[in-house]
Amino acid sequence: MPDSVIIIMDKAFEGLTKLENIRFSNNLLYLGSWAFSKCSLKKHNIRLPESLSSFSFFSFYGNKGDNKVQLSNRLGNDPDDDYEF
């Protein structure tokens, strides 16, 4: 997505079963609940951008596969920690 995107609203891409990969904007500030739930994300690690200041663990709920999310330093977590969904 282009770097002009700073907000992804709740349920923005929910249920888009053809959505397999994500590349976030480097300026993303907010990732809404259920934003990418029930998509078809392929098995891979998802790295959230350093700009992100708010996100829900339910943002990726319901995807099949062994996906992991790496939180940014800005979210107050160790960048080496992965969170599975």
BELNORLIN-V972638 format. One record per backbone hydrogen bond with DSSP energy under -1.0 kcal/mol. CO is the residue of the C=O (numbers start at 0). NH is the residue of the N-H. If there is no record, write none. Layout:
co:CO nh:NH
co:CO nh:NH
//
This chain:
co:1 nh:4
co:5 nh:28
co:5 nh:29
co:7 nh:31
co:8 nh:11
co:12 nh:15
co:14 nh:16
co:15 nh:18
co:18 nh:39
co:19 nh:41
co:24 nh:27
co:28 nh:52
co:28 nh:53
co:29 nh:7
co:31 nh:34
co:32 nh:10
co:33 nh:36
co:34 nh:12
co:36 nh:14
co:43 nh:67
co:45 nh:69
co:48 nh:51
co:53 nh:30
co:55 nh:58
co:57 nh:60
co:58 nh:35
co:59 nh:62
co:60 nh:37
co:66 nh:84
co:67 nh:45
co:68 nh:82
co:69 nh:47
co:71 nh:76
co:72 nh:75
co:77 nh:80
co:82 nh:68
//
